[in-house]
């Protein structure tokens, strides 16, 4: 059970987004902007960074949900598993590897990112926008991960993540407008109703 009474039984950040709609809407818009908004990076690359940083932070819900979204964008989870297992041997471009290295440094501390990390990324073909977006995603997911785990939310059942990832990849992170929020809540209430026994 979460550390606070959210008034719902939703897993992970869903529980918190619907607990307080003012912050829920703002956080949903942030996720939509950094993961699916305009960028020189593909949505799959950005979701991969989100999943990677979440794994480094040991945030199960965020890792599993964003790995599922990345898997949908990247047509399979092989690449995600390679990055998590050994970034240096993963079958990714040198540009993406350099951006993931920067993201890993941001996960530890923003001050861990050094000028030589930026130079290596640029030498590998990363643009200033790539570097900006990688740092922003890594920083934002440190916040998202700490929010989810700091309030003790529960992860979803394993079988939920593939469809969650597809829905995030196809429909995005937009917060439902007030006029249909009740309907979305009813759907979520049915989907995540507590199991008896």
WOPE-V891603 format. One record per pair of residues at least 6 apart in sequence whose C-alpha atoms are under 7 Angstrom apart, sorted by sequence separation. I is the first residue (numbers start at 1). GAP is how many residues later the second one is. D is the distance in Angstrom with one decimal. If there is no record, write none. Layout:
# WOPE-V891603
i->[I | I]
gap->[GAP | GAP]
d->[D | D]
This chain:
# WOPE-V891603
i->[9 | 17 | 18 | 71 | 106 | 8 | 17 | 36 | 83 | 105 | 106 | 16 | 35 | 54 | 55 | 82 | 105 | 6 | 54 | 6 | 87 | 35 | 51 | 102 | 7 | 35 | 51 | 79 | 6 | 67 | 51 | 102 | 50 | 51 | 47 | 48 | 47 | 47 | 48 | 98 | 99 | 47 | 98 | 44 | 95 | 44 | 95 | 106 | 43 | 44 | 94 | 95 | 95 | 103 | 107 | 48 | 52 | 99 | 103 | 106 | 107 | 106 | 99 | 103 | 107 | 12 | 53 | 49 | 53 | 49 | 53 | 62 | 53 | 59 | 50 | 54 | 50 | 53 | 57 | 40 | 41 | 49 | 40 | 59 | 50 | 54 | 68 | 72 | 61 | 68 | 72 | 60 | 61 | 65 | 69 | 73 | 64 | 68 | 69 | 72 | 65 | 66 | 69 | 65 | 69 | 34 | 13 | 12 | 32 | 12 | 32 | 11 | 12 | 31 | 32 | 11 | 12 | 11 | 12 | 29 | 11 | 28 | 29 | 28 | 4 | 28 | 3 | 2 | 3 | 2 | 25 | 1 | 2 | 1 | 2 | 1 | 10 | 9 | 9 | 9]
gap->[6 | 6 | 6 | 6 | 6 | 7 | 7 | 7 | 7 | 7 | 7 | 8 | 8 | 8 | 8 | 8 | 8 | 9 | 9 | 10 | 10 | 11 | 11 | 11 | 12 | 12 | 12 | 12 | 13 | 13 | 15 | 15 | 16 | 16 | 19 | 19 | 20 | 22 | 22 | 22 | 22 | 23 | 23 | 26 | 26 | 29 | 29 | 29 | 30 | 30 | 30 | 30 | 31 | 31 | 31 | 32 | 32 | 32 | 32 | 32 | 32 | 33 | 35 | 35 | 35 | 49 | 50 | 51 | 51 | 54 | 54 | 83 | 85 | 86 | 87 | 87 | 88 | 88 | 88 | 89 | 89 | 89 | 90 | 90 | 91 | 91 | 93 | 93 | 94 | 94 | 94 | 95 | 95 | 96 | 96 | 96 | 97 | 97 | 97 | 97 | 99 | 99 | 99 | 100 | 100 | 103 | 135 | 136 | 140 | 141 | 141 | 142 | 142 | 142 | 142 | 143 | 143 | 144 | 144 | 144 | 145 | 145 | 145 | 146 | 147 | 147 | 148 | 149 | 149 | 150 | 150 | 151 | 151 | 152 | 152 | 153 | 182 | 183 | 184 | 185]
d->[6.7 | 6.9 | 6.3 | 4.7 | 6.6 | 6.3 | 3.9 | 5.6 | 5.2 | 5.5 | 6.5 | 7.0 | 5.9 | 5.8 | 5.4 | 4.9 | 5.8 | 6.4 | 4.8 | 6.7 | 7.0 | 5.6 | 6.8 | 6.4 | 6.8 | 6.4 | 4.5 | 6.8 | 5.1 | 6.8 | 5.0 | 6.7 | 6.4 | 5.1 | 5.8 | 6.5 | 7.0 | 6.5 | 5.4 | 6.8 | 6.4 | 4.9 | 5.0 | 4.9 | 6.0 | 4.9 | 4.7 | 6.6 | 7.0 | 5.7 | 5.6 | 5.5 | 5.5 | 6.1 | 6.3 | 6.8 | 6.6 | 6.6 | 5.8 | 6.2 | 6.8 | 6.4 | 6.2 | 5.2 | 6.4 | 5.6 | 6.8 | 6.3 | 6.4 | 7.0 | 6.4 | 6.6 | 6.1 | 5.7 | 6.4 | 6.6 | 6.5 | 6.7 | 7.0 | 6.4 | 6.1 | 6.9 | 6.0 | 6.7 | 6.2 | 6.4 | 6.1 | 6.7 | 4.8 | 5.5 | 5.9 | 6.5 | 6.8 | 5.6 | 3.8 | 6.7 | 6.5 | 4.3 | 5.8 | 6.8 | 6.6 | 6.6 | 6.2 | 5.7 | 5.4 | 6.4 | 5.6 | 6.0 | 6.2 | 5.0 | 4.9 | 6.5 | 5.5 | 6.2 | 6.3 | 5.3 | 5.3 | 5.2 | 7.0 | 6.8 | 5.1 | 5.4 | 6.0 | 5.7 | 6.9 | 5.7 | 5.3 | 5.9 | 5.3 | 4.4 | 5.3 | 6.9 | 4.6 | 6.6 | 6.7 | 6.6 | 5.7 | 6.1 | 6.6 | 6.9]
